[in-house]
Amino acid sequence: MSRKRWIYPKDGAPFEVGDDYVQPIDKTAGDSVLWNDRAYQDMRDPRFQSRTQHRAYMKAHDLTTADDFKGTWANAAKDRERISRGEDSERREQIARAMHKRG
């Protein structure tokens, strides 16, 4: 006995479908806002209405977004791991200088 599957469309009554049912792709919904400035316009933010205006606003106010740090955190994690294994040549030199000064 298979489980029942139901589809709940936005503009209609729910209906049962069989195991072979494949839901059609709605190309008018979803990620379309990612490909244009519509998201900026729909936010109704008085500071900016497009990506260009948003970028200018961020620059004028010395602000940034997390995507400006692409790879930064991953590289820092690698550096921390390398240092914890004792592979930090700068630290070794500092320790050697301190030991030499101490006598």
N, CA, C and O atoms as CSV, one atom per row, in Angstrom:
chain,resi,resn,atom,element,x,y,z
A,1,MET,N,N,0.833,-1.168,0.000
A,1,MET,CA,C,0.000,0.000,0.000
A,1,MET,C,C,0.891,1.248,0.000
A,1,MET,O,O,1.741,1.405,0.877
A,2,SER,N,N,0.700,2.111,-0.959
A,2,SER,CA,C,1.512,3.320,-1.033
A,2,SER,C,C,0.814,4.480,-0.316
A,2,SER,O,O,-0.401,4.476,-0.119
A,3,ARG,N,N,1.593,5.434,0.051
A,3,ARG,CA,C,1.046,6.610,0.730
A,3,ARG,C,C,0.353,7.505,-0.279
A,3,ARG,O,O,0.710,7.523,-1.457
A,4,LYS,N,N,-0.622,8.234,0.184
A,4,LYS,CA,C,-1.319,9.179,-0.684
A,4,LYS,C,C,-0.493,10.454,-0.797
A,4,LYS,O,O,0.146,10.894,0.158
A,5,ARG,N,N,-0.527,11.030,-1.994
A,5,ARG,CA,C,0.176,12.296,-2.226
A,5,ARG,C,C,-0.851,13.327,-2.671
A,5,ARG,O,O,-1.713,13.053,-3.506
A,6,TRP,N,N,-0.738,14.511,-2.099
A,6,TRP,CA,C,-1.663,15.585,-2.420
A,6,TRP,C,C,-0.893,16.808,-2.892
A,6,TRP,O,O,0.204,17.092,-2.411
A,7,ILE,N,N,-1.470,17.514,-3.822
A,7,ILE,CA,C,-0.929,18.779,-4.299
A,7,ILE,C,C,-1.876,19.877,-3.840
A,7,ILE,O,O,-3.095,19.766,-3.975
A,8,TYR,N,N,-1.286,20.947,-3.292
A,8,TYR,CA,C,-2.064,22.080,-2.800
A,8,TYR,C,C,-1.714,23.321,-3.626
A,8,TYR,O,O,-0.830,24.088,-3.246
A,9,PRO,N,N,-2.395,23.517,-4.741
A,9,PRO,CA,C,-2.084,24.689,-5.574
A,9,PRO,C,C,-2.511,25.987,-4.895
A,9,PRO,O,O,-3.430,26.000,-4.076
A,10,LYS,N,N,-1.829,27.080,-5.246
A,10,LYS,CA,C,-2.132,28.369,-4.640
A,10,LYS,C,C,-3.538,28.854,-4.992
A,10,LYS,O,O,-4.203,29.502,-4.184
A,11,ASP,N,N,-3.966,28.540,-6.174
A,11,ASP,CA,C,-5.237,29.111,-6.646
A,11,ASP,C,C,-6.332,28.068,-6.871
A,11,ASP,O,O,-7.192,28.246,-7.734
A,12,GLY,N,N,-6.303,26.988,-6.104
A,12,GLY,CA,C,-7.331,25.964,-6.314
A,12,GLY,C,C,-7.431,25.008,-5.143
A,12,GLY,O,O,-6.762,25.166,-4.122
A,13,ALA,N,N,-8.295,24.003,-5.320
A,13,ALA,CA,C,-8.516,23.007,-4.285
A,13,ALA,C,C,-7.443,21.919,-4.370
A,13,ALA,O,O,-6.975,21.613,-5.466
A,14,PRO,N,N,-7.048,21.335,-3.252
A,14,PRO,CA,C,-6.062,20.267,-3.273
A,14,PRO,C,C,-6.570,19.044,-4.029
A,14,PRO,O,O,-7.768,18.758,-4.054
A,15,PHE,N,N,-5.625,18.327,-4.647
A,15,PHE,CA,C,-6.011,17.114,-5.366
A,15,PHE,C,C,-4.965,16.033,-5.146
A,15,PHE,O,O,-3.784,16.312,-4.941
A,16,GLU,N,N,-5.438,14.776,-5.197
A,16,GLU,CA,C,-4.564,13.633,-4.983
A,16,GLU,C,C,-3.875,13.263,-6.293
A,16,GLU,O,O,-4.467,13.361,-7.368
A,17,VAL,N,N,-2.613,12.836,-6.189
A,17,VAL,CA,C,-1.859,12.423,-7.374
A,17,VAL,C,C,-1.265,11.050,-7.138
A,17,VAL,O,O,-1.109,10.620,-5.995
A,18,GLY,N,N,-0.937,10.365,-8.212
A,18,GLY,CA,C,-0.340,9.037,-8.126
A,18,GLY,C,C,1.164,9.102,-7.941
A,18,GLY,O,O,1.754,10.182,-7.928
A,19,ASP,N,N,1.787,7.926,-7.796
A,19,ASP,CA,C,3.232,7.844,-7.578
A,19,ASP,C,C,4.034,8.336,-8.786
A,19,ASP,O,O,5.182,8.755,-8.636
A,20,ASP,N,N,3.443,8.288,-9.969
A,20,ASP,CA,C,4.161,8.681,-11.178
A,20,ASP,C,C,4.022,10.178,-11.487
A,20,ASP,O,O,4.538,10.645,-12.502
A,21,TYR,N,N,3.343,10.922,-10.636
A,21,TYR,CA,C,3.106,12.343,-10.892
A,21,TYR,C,C,4.409,13.137,-10.735
A,21,TYR,O,O,5.137,12.968,-9.757
A,22,VAL,N,N,4.689,14.000,-11.710
A,22,VAL,CA,C,5.830,14.911,-11.660
A,22,VAL,C,C,5.276,16.318,-11.733
A,22,VAL,O,O,4.583,16.673,-12.687
A,23,GLN,N,N,5.578,17.114,-10.731
A,23,GLN,CA,C,5.045,18.463,-10.689
A,23,GLN,C,C,5.717,19.331,-11.748
A,23,GLN,O,O,6.943,19.340,-11.851
A,24,PRO,N,N,4.922,20.064,-12.540
A,24,PRO,CA,C,5.513,20.932,-13.558
A,24,PRO,C,C,6.260,22.097,-12.923
A,24,PRO,O,O,5.904,22.556,-11.838
A,25,ILE,N,N,7.295,22.569,-13.603
A,25,ILE,CA,C,8.101,23.674,-13.103
A,25,ILE,C,C,7.429,24.990,-13.474
A,25,ILE,O,O,7.105,25.231,-14.637
A,26,ASP,N,N,7.228,25.823,-12.485
A,26,ASP,CA,C,6.643,27.148,-12.711
A,26,ASP,C,C,7.786,28.134,-12.893
A,26,ASP,O,O,8.436,28.519,-11.921
A,27,LYS,N,N,8.036,28.546,-14.134
A,27,LYS,CA,C,9.161,29.430,-14.417
A,27,LYS,C,C,8.863,30.890,-14.089
A,27,LYS,O,O,9.752,31.736,-14.185
A,28,THR,N,N,7.635,31.195,-13.706
A,28,THR,CA,C,7.298,32.579,-13.369
A,28,THR,C,C,7.500,32.873,-11.894
A,28,THR,O,O,7.416,34.030,-11.482
A,29,ALA,N,N,7.761,31.862,-11.098
A,29,ALA,CA,C,7.918,32.060,-9.658
A,29,ALA,C,C,9.325,31.676,-9.232
A,29,ALA,O,O,10.115,31.165,-10.026
A,30,GLY,N,N,9.615,31.925,-8.000
A,30,GLY,CA,C,10.865,31.444,-7.429
A,30,GLY,C,C,11.999,32.425,-7.510
A,30,GLY,O,O,11.898,33.550,-7.021
A,31,ASP,N,N,13.087,32.001,-8.131
A,31,ASP,CA,C,14.324,32.761,-8.120
A,31,ASP,C,C,14.389,33.885,-9.140
A,31,ASP,O,O,15.448,34.487,-9.320
A,32,SER,N,N,13.309,34.176,-9.796
A,32,SER,CA,C,13.363,35.213,-10.825
A,32,SER,C,C,13.779,36.561,-10.255
A,32,SER,O,O,14.362,37.376,-10.970
A,33,VAL,N,N,13.490,36.811,-8.979
A,33,VAL,CA,C,13.885,38.083,-8.390
A,33,VAL,C,C,15.391,38.202,-8.240
A,33,VAL,O,O,15.911,39.304,-8.068
A,34,LEU,N,N,16.094,37.087,-8.302
A,34,LEU,CA,C,17.546,37.156,-8.198
A,34,LEU,C,C,18.197,37.709,-9.451
A,34,LEU,O,O,19.342,38.159,-9.406
A,35,TRP,N,N,17.499,37.682,-10.548
A,35,TRP,CA,C,18.106,38.035,-11.821
A,35,TRP,C,C,17.818,39.459,-12.257
A,35,TRP,O,O,18.198,39.844,-13.363
A,36,ASN,N,N,17.175,40.234,-11.445
A,36,ASN,CA,C,16.942,41.635,-11.807
A,36,ASN,C,C,16.846,42.471,-10.539
A,36,ASN,O,O,17.073,41.968,-9.439
A,37,ASP,N,N,16.515,43.727,-10.692
A,37,ASP,CA,C,16.438,44.634,-9.550
A,37,ASP,C,C,15.065,44.653,-8.897
A,37,ASP,O,O,14.786,45.527,-8.076
A,38,ARG,N,N,14.229,43.732,-9.235
A,38,ARG,CA,C,12.863,43.710,-8.706
A,38,ARG,C,C,12.851,43.629,-7.179
A,38,ARG,O,O,12.017,44.258,-6.528
A,39,ALA,N,N,13.770,42.862,-6.616
A,39,ALA,CA,C,13.814,42.724,-5.159
A,39,ALA,C,C,14.060,44.076,-4.498
A,39,ALA,O,O,13.463,44.384,-3.467
A,40,TYR,N,N,14.928,44.869,-5.083
A,40,TYR,CA,C,15.205,46.192,-4.526
A,40,TYR,C,C,13.968,47.094,-4.627
A,40,TYR,O,O,13.670,47.858,-3.710
A,41,GLN,N,N,13.267,46.996,-5.737
A,41,GLN,CA,C,12.074,47.828,-5.925
A,41,GLN,C,C,10.968,47.399,-4.974
A,41,GLN,O,O,10.254,48.245,-4.436
A,42,ASP,N,N,10.819,46.099,-4.762
A,42,ASP,CA,C,9.753,45.584,-3.915
A,42,ASP,C,C,9.994,45.836,-2.431
A,42,ASP,O,O,9.050,45.815,-1.641
A,43,MET,N,N,11.253,46.076,-2.039
A,43,MET,CA,C,11.543,46.346,-0.632
A,43,MET,C,C,11.008,47.709,-0.199
A,43,MET,O,O,10.809,47.958,0.990
A,44,ARG,N,N,10.784,48.568,-1.153
A,44,ARG,CA,C,10.301,49.928,-0.890
A,44,ARG,C,C,11.212,50.673,0.093
A,44,ARG,O,O,10.747,51.435,0.941
A,45,ASP,N,N,12.493,50.435,-0.041
A,45,ASP,CA,C,13.473,51.122,0.789
A,45,ASP,C,C,13.792,52.460,0.143
A,45,ASP,O,O,14.206,52.485,-1.015
A,46,PRO,N,N,13.614,53.572,0.846
A,46,PRO,CA,C,13.829,54.880,0.229
A,46,PRO,C,C,15.299,55.161,-0.094
A,46,PRO,O,O,15.602,56.087,-0.846
A,47,ARG,N,N,16.211,54.365,0.470
A,47,ARG,CA,C,17.630,54.618,0.241
A,47,ARG,C,C,18.103,54.165,-1.135
A,47,ARG,O,O,19.021,54.768,-1.692
A,48,PHE,N,N,17.499,53.117,-1.697
A,48,PHE,CA,C,17.947,52.611,-2.997
A,48,PHE,C,C,16.839,51.826,-3.683
A,48,PHE,O,O,15.987,51.225,-3.030
A,49,GLN,N,N,16.867,51.842,-5.011
A,49,GLN,CA,C,15.870,51.138,-5.821
A,49,GLN,C,C,16.503,50.155,-6.804
A,49,GLN,O,O,15.787,49.501,-7.562
A,50,SER,N,N,17.835,50.039,-6.805
A,50,SER,CA,C,18.507,49.129,-7.726
A,50,SER,C,C,19.823,48.670,-7.106
A,50,SER,O,O,20.246,49.188,-6.072
A,51,ARG,N,N,20.457,47.706,-7.736
A,51,ARG,CA,C,21.752,47.232,-7.258
A,51,ARG,C,C,22.790,48.338,-7.316
A,51,ARG,O,O,23.614,48.481,-6.412
A,52,THR,N,N,22.744,49.114,-8.380
A,52,THR,CA,C,23.703,50.196,-8.547
A,52,THR,C,C,23.565,51.213,-7.416
A,52,THR,O,O,24.562,51.638,-6.832
A,53,GLN,N,N,22.335,51.599,-7.112
A,53,GLN,CA,C,22.102,52.542,-6.017
A,53,GLN,C,C,22.486,51.914,-4.675
A,53,GLN,O,O,23.031,52.597,-3.807
A,54,HIS,N,N,22.209,50.626,-4.498
A,54,HIS,CA,C,22.575,49.931,-3.269
A,54,HIS,C,C,24.084,49.916,-3.096
A,54,HIS,O,O,24.588,50.199,-2.009
A,55,ARG,N,N,24.812,49.586,-4.164
A,55,ARG,CA,C,26.269,49.565,-4.128
A,55,ARG,C,C,26.817,50.942,-3.771
A,55,ARG,O,O,27.727,51.060,-2.950
A,56,ALA,N,N,26.253,51.995,-4.398
A,56,ALA,CA,C,26.700,53.366,-4.121
A,56,ALA,C,C,26.416,53.749,-2.664
A,56,ALA,O,O,27.249,54.381,-2.014
A,57,TYR,N,N,25.252,53.369,-2.159
A,57,TYR,CA,C,24.886,53.651,-0.774
A,57,TYR,C,C,25.863,52.978,0.185
A,57,TYR,O,O,26.337,53.600,1.136
A,58,MET,N,N,26.161,51.706,-0.069
A,58,MET,CA,C,27.066,50.957,0.794
A,58,MET,C,C,28.463,51.600,0.789
A,58,MET,O,O,29.098,51.723,1.837
A,59,LYS,N,N,28.929,52.002,-0.384
A,59,LYS,CA,C,30.247,52.610,-0.498
A,59,LYS,C,C,30.283,53.964,0.210
A,59,LYS,O,O,31.247,54.271,0.911
A,60,ALA,N,N,29.240,54.770,0.031
A,60,ALA,CA,C,29.182,56.104,0.634
A,60,ALA,C,C,29.158,56.033,2.163
A,60,ALA,O,O,29.657,56.936,2.834
A,61,HIS,N,N,28.582,54.967,2.711
A,61,HIS,CA,C,28.474,54.833,4.162
A,61,HIS,C,C,29.498,53.856,4.739
A,61,HIS,O,O,29.392,53.442,5.893
A,62,ASP,N,N,30.486,53.494,3.925
A,62,ASP,CA,C,31.560,52.599,4.343
A,62,ASP,C,C,31.017,51.310,4.947
A,62,ASP,O,O,31.447,50.877,6.016
A,63,LEU,N,N,30.053,50.699,4.235
A,63,LEU,CA,C,29.439,49.450,4.655
A,63,LEU,C,C,29.799,48.349,3.672
A,63,LEU,O,O,30.265,48.622,2.566
A,64,THR,N,N,29.581,47.110,4.075
A,64,THR,CA,C,29.838,45.982,3.192
A,64,THR,C,C,28.863,44.863,3.509
A,64,THR,O,O,28.112,44.941,4.481
A,65,THR,N,N,28.878,43.827,2.691
A,65,THR,CA,C,28.066,42.636,2.912
A,65,THR,C,C,29.002,41.440,3.070
A,65,THR,O,O,30.182,41.517,2.725
A,66,ALA,N,N,28.479,40.354,3.583
A,66,ALA,CA,C,29.304,39.176,3.852
A,66,ALA,C,C,29.943,38.616,2.589
A,66,ALA,O,O,31.025,38.033,2.659
A,67,ASP,N,N,29.301,38.778,1.440
A,67,ASP,CA,C,29.874,38.208,0.216
A,67,ASP,C,C,31.155,38.914,-0.211
A,67,ASP,O,O,31.875,38.400,-1.067
A,68,ASP,N,N,31.459,40.079,0.362
A,68,ASP,CA,C,32.727,40.741,0.079
A,68,ASP,C,C,33.900,39.998,0.715
A,68,ASP,O,O,35.056,40.254,0.376
A,69,PHE,N,N,33.611,39.093,1.622
A,69,PHE,CA,C,34.652,38.342,2.313
A,69,PHE,C,C,34.745,36.911,1.804
A,69,PHE,O,O,35.124,36.009,2.551
A,70,LYS,N,N,34.405,36.700,0.552
A,70,LYS,CA,C,34.420,35.358,-0.020
A,70,LYS,C,C,35.815,34.738,0.147
A,70,LYS,O,O,36.810,35.268,-0.347
A,71,GLY,N,N,35.859,33.637,0.835
A,71,GLY,CA,C,37.120,32.924,1.033
A,71,GLY,C,C,37.904,33.393,2.245
A,71,GLY,O,O,38.801,32.680,2.695
A,72,THR,N,N,37.605,34.554,2.785
A,72,THR,CA,C,38.375,35.094,3.906
A,72,THR,C,C,38.288,34.193,5.123
A,72,THR,O,O,39.308,33.864,5.729
A,73,TRP,N,N,37.073,33.790,5.485
A,73,TRP,CA,C,36.902,32.960,6.675
A,73,TRP,C,C,37.491,31.567,6.463
A,73,TRP,O,O,38.061,30.988,7.388
A,74,ALA,N,N,37.359,31.035,5.272
A,74,ALA,CA,C,37.928,29.715,4.994
A,74,ALA,C,C,39.454,29.765,5.082
A,74,ALA,O,O,40.079,28.860,5.635
A,75,ASN,N,N,40.047,30.822,4.537
A,75,ASN,CA,C,41.506,30.963,4.605
A,75,ASN,C,C,41.972,31.166,6.041
A,75,ASN,O,O,43.006,30.627,6.437
A,76,ALA,N,N,41.225,31.933,6.820
A,76,ALA,CA,C,41.589,32.154,8.225
A,76,ALA,C,C,41.516,30.840,9.005
A,76,ALA,O,O,42.352,30.591,9.874
A,77,ALA,N,N,40.533,30.008,8.705
A,77,ALA,CA,C,40.417,28.714,9.381
A,77,ALA,C,C,41.622,27.835,9.051
A,77,ALA,O,O,42.149,27.147,9.926
A,78,LYS,N,N,42.058,27.856,7.796
A,78,LYS,CA,C,43.245,27.088,7.406
A,78,LYS,C,C,44.476,27.600,8.131
A,78,LYS,O,O,45.311,26.813,8.578
A,79,ASP,N,N,44.595,28.932,8.252
A,79,ASP,CA,C,45.731,29.518,8.963
A,79,ASP,C,C,45.718,29.116,10.438
A,79,ASP,O,O,46.764,28.777,10.992
A,80,ARG,N,N,44.546,29.151,11.081
A,80,ARG,CA,C,44.447,28.760,12.484
A,80,ARG,C,C,44.846,27.292,12.670
A,80,ARG,O,O,45.533,26.935,13.628
A,81,GLU,N,N,44.401,26.459,11.738
A,81,GLU,CA,C,44.746,25.038,11.823
A,81,GLU,C,C,46.251,24.829,11.664
A,81,GLU,O,O,46.858,24.036,12.383
A,82,ARG,N,N,46.835,25.544,10.720
A,82,ARG,CA,C,48.277,25.449,10.482
A,82,ARG,C,C,49.063,25.922,11.712
A,82,ARG,O,O,50.050,25.296,12.099
A,83,ILE,N,N,48.629,27.012,12.314
A,83,ILE,CA,C,49.295,27.541,13.499
A,83,ILE,C,C,49.160,26.574,14.672
A,83,ILE,O,O,50.113,26.377,15.426
A,84,SER,N,N,47.978,25.969,14.830
A,84,SER,CA,C,47.779,25.033,15.946
A,84,SER,C,C,48.645,23.785,15.792
A,84,SER,O,O,48.951,23.121,16.783
A,85,ARG,N,N,49.043,23.459,14.560
A,85,ARG,CA,C,49.950,22.320,14.332
A,85,ARG,C,C,51.407,22.732,14.534
A,85,ARG,O,O,52.302,21.888,14.477
A,86,GLY,N,N,51.654,24.025,14.770
A,86,GLY,CA,C,53.015,24.494,15.000
A,86,GLY,C,C,53.748,24.847,13.726
A,86,GLY,O,O,54.978,24.860,13.712
A,87,GLU,N,N,53.033,25.131,12.664
A,87,GLU,CA,C,53.661,25.431,11.381
A,87,GLU,C,C,53.745,26.939,11.115
A,87,GLU,O,O,53.697,27.369,9.962
A,88,ASP,N,N,53.871,27.738,12.176
A,88,ASP,CA,C,53.930,29.181,12.032
A,88,ASP,C,C,55.385,29.629,12.141
A,88,ASP,O,O,55.915,29.734,13.247
A,89,SER,N,N,56.042,29.895,10.999
A,89,SER,CA,C,57.464,30.243,11.003
A,89,SER,C,C,57.711,31.575,11.700
A,89,SER,O,O,58.749,31.746,12.340
A,90,GLU,N,N,56.791,32.512,11.594
A,90,GLU,CA,C,56.959,33.813,12.243
A,90,GLU,C,C,56.991,33.647,13.762
A,90,GLU,O,O,57.783,34.292,14.449
A,91,ARG,N,N,56.142,32.793,14.266
A,91,ARG,CA,C,56.100,32.568,15.716
A,91,ARG,C,C,57.382,31.894,16.186
A,91,ARG,O,O,57.899,32.207,17.258
A,92,ARG,N,N,57.888,30.971,15.384
A,92,ARG,CA,C,59.138,30.308,15.752
A,92,ARG,C,C,60.272,31.320,15.854
A,92,ARG,O,O,61.088,31.261,16.774
A,93,GLU,N,N,60.318,32.251,14.897
A,93,GLU,CA,C,61.362,33.282,14.931
A,93,GLU,C,C,61.222,34.160,16.162
A,93,GLU,O,O,62.223,34.511,16.787
A,94,GLN,N,N,59.994,34.520,16.523
A,94,GLN,CA,C,59.763,35.344,17.707
A,94,GLN,C,C,60.214,34.624,18.975
A,94,GLN,O,O,60.814,35.234,19.860
A,95,ILE,N,N,59.928,33.343,19.063
A,95,ILE,CA,C,60.339,32.552,20.231
A,95,ILE,C,C,61.862,32.449,20.276
A,95,ILE,O,O,62.466,32.559,21.342
A,96,ALA,N,N,62.472,32.238,19.121
A,96,ALA,CA,C,63.932,32.125,19.067
A,96,ALA,C,C,64.582,33.445,19.498
A,96,ALA,O,O,65.562,33.427,20.242
A,97,ARG,N,N,64.060,34.577,19.049
A,97,ARG,CA,C,64.588,35.887,19.445
A,97,ARG,C,C,64.438,36.095,20.950
A,97,ARG,O,O,65.359,36.574,21.610
A,98,ALA,N,N,63.269,35.733,21.490
A,98,ALA,CA,C,63.017,35.895,22.917
A,98,ALA,C,C,63.976,35.026,23.727
A,98,ALA,O,O,64.487,35.468,24.755
A,99,MET,N,N,64.224,33.813,23.284
A,99,MET,CA,C,65.136,32.897,23.988
A,99,MET,C,C,66.572,33.446,23.915
A,99,MET,O,O,67.329,33.358,24.881
A,100,HIS,N,N,66.929,34.008,22.762
A,100,HIS,CA,C,68.273,34.550,22.588
A,100,HIS,C,C,68.478,35.767,23.498
A,100,HIS,O,O,69.533,35.909,24.116
A,101,LYS,N,N,67.473,36.640,23.580
A,101,LYS,CA,C,67.556,37.820,24.431
A,101,LYS,C,C,67.659,37.417,25.902
A,101,LYS,O,O,68.379,38.042,26.681
A,102,ARG,N,N,66.949,36.392,26.259
A,102,ARG,CA,C,66.927,35.961,27.652
A,102,ARG,C,C,68.279,35.395,28.074
A,102,ARG,O,O,68.686,35.501,29.231
A,103,GLY,N,N,68.955,34.797,27.114
A,103,GLY,CA,C,70.310,34.336,27.397
A,103,GLY,C,C,70.378,32.940,27.692
A,103,GLY,O,O,71.461,32.415,27.950
